Amino acid sequence: MRNEGFTLLEIMVAAAILAYAVASVLGVFGEGIRSGRWSTERTHAMLQARSIMDDLLRQSTFEELEESEETEDGRYLWTIRIGLEEDDEDTEDAKTPKSAEDPFGGRMEPEIERYRIDVLVEWPPDEPRARARLITTQTQKVTSWPGL
């Protein structure tokens, strides 16, 4: 006599395997959703940092500065740091150009000031966990005249 059908043990094993497979798939989907959300937040933070950096680079002169503020929607905290960099005497490209003759008979001493511009965006603003940072260097020419 042949018994048609499944035993209770076979059904329980099949249900356990199916539950494990479904849990694994849902875990992958959940991780994908978290990753997508983090990627979206990072993209928005980088766009915010790029916008701030673009505004700073449109300036014709720079001065040392440190400033922090939250965005209008309160999702991000940005910090700007602008500082004067010191020249490294050992590198050829960091040397100040040689002085030039002034049409009035004196010597003109052109000097290049190099500023480091650092834009940091953190989120969430209340307890920063993630960061997006842009750093660049900008130069400006300063001319000093002897005796003035």
C-alpha positions in Angstrom: 0.0 0.0 0.0 1.4 3.4 -1.1 0.8 6.5 1.0 0.1 9.5 -1.1 1.0 13.0 0.3 3.5 14.5 2.7 4.2 13.8 6.3 4.0 16.5 8.9 7.8 16.4 9.3 8.4 17.0 5.6 5.9 19.9 5.6 7.7 21.5 8.6 11.1 21.1 7.0 9.8 22.7 3.8 8.2 25.6 5.7 11.5 26.2 7.6 13.5 26.3 4.4 10.9 28.6 2.8 10.9 30.9 5.9 14.8 31.1 5.8 14.8 31.9 2.1 12.1 34.6 2.5 14.0 36.2 5.5 17.2 36.2 3.5 15.5 37.9 0.5 13.8 40.5 2.7 17.1 41.2 4.5 18.8 41.9 1.1 15.9 44.2 0.1 16.1 46.0 3.5 19.8 46.5 3.1 19.3 47.8 -0.4 16.7 50.3 0.8 19.0 51.5 3.6 21.9 51.8 1.1 19.8 53.7 -1.3 18.6 56.1 1.4 22.2 56.7 2.5 23.3 57.2 -1.1 20.6 59.8 -1.6 21.5 61.7 1.6 25.2 61.6 0.6 24.4 63.0 -2.9 22.3 65.8 -1.4 25.2 66.6 1.1 27.7 66.7 -1.8 25.4 69.0 -3.8 25.1 71.2 -0.7 28.9 71.2 -0.3 29.5 71.9 -4.0 27.0 74.8 -3.9 28.8 76.4 -0.9 32.2 75.9 -2.5 31.1 77.4 -5.8 29.8 80.5 -3.9 33.1 80.8 -2.1 35.2 80.4 -5.3 33.3 83.3 -7.0 34.9 85.7 -4.5 37.8 87.8 -5.8 39.5 88.0 -2.4 39.8 85.6 0.6 40.3 86.1 4.3 40.6 83.6 7.1 37.2 82.4 8.3 35.5 79.7 10.2 31.7 79.5 10.1 29.0 76.8 10.8 25.3 76.8 10.1 22.4 74.5 9.5 20.7 74.4 6.2 17.2 76.0 5.9 15.5 72.6 6.0 17.6 71.6 9.1 18.8 68.3 7.5 22.5 69.3 7.2 25.1 71.2 9.2 27.8 72.8 7.1 31.1 74.2 8.2 33.4 76.5 6.2 37.1 76.9 7.1 39.3 79.2 5.1 42.9 79.5 6.3 46.1 81.0 5.0 48.6 78.2 4.0 52.3 78.7 4.7 54.7 78.3 1.8 56.9 75.2 1.9 60.5 76.6 1.2 61.7 73.2 -0.1 59.4 73.1 -3.1 60.1 75.0 -6.3 56.5 75.8 -7.1 55.8 77.3 -3.7 58.5 80.0 -4.0 57.4 83.6 -4.4 58.2 85.2 -7.8 61.2 87.4 -8.1 60.6 91.1 -7.6 60.0 93.3 -10.7 61.1 96.8 -11.4 58.5 99.5 -10.6 58.0 102.2 -13.3 58.6 104.8 -10.5 62.1 103.5 -9.8 61.4 101.3 -6.7 61.1 97.6 -6.3 57.7 95.9 -6.4 57.5 92.8 -4.3 54.6 90.6 -5.6 53.5 88.0 -3.2 51.2 85.1 -3.6 48.9 84.1 -0.7 47.6 80.6 -0.8 44.3 79.8 1.0 43.0 76.4 1.9 39.2 76.3 1.6 37.5 73.4 3.4 33.7 72.8 3.2 32.3 70.1 5.5 28.7 69.0 5.4 27.4 66.6 8.2 24.1 64.9 8.7 22.0 64.5 10.7 23.0 67.9 12.3 22.2 67.0 15.9 24.6 64.0 16.1 26.8 63.9 13.0 27.4 60.4 11.7 28.1 61.0 8.0 30.2 63.6 6.3 30.8 65.0 2.9 33.9 67.2 2.5 35.4 69.3 -0.3 38.8 70.9 0.0 40.6 73.1 -2.5 43.4 75.7 -2.6 42.9 79.2 -4.0 45.6 81.8 -4.5 45.5 85.6 -4.6 48.1 88.0 -5.4 49.1 90.6 -2.9 51.5 93.5 -3.9 53.5 95.3 -1.3 55.3 98.6 -2.2 58.4 99.5 -0.2 57.9 102.5 2.0 54.1 102.4 1.9 
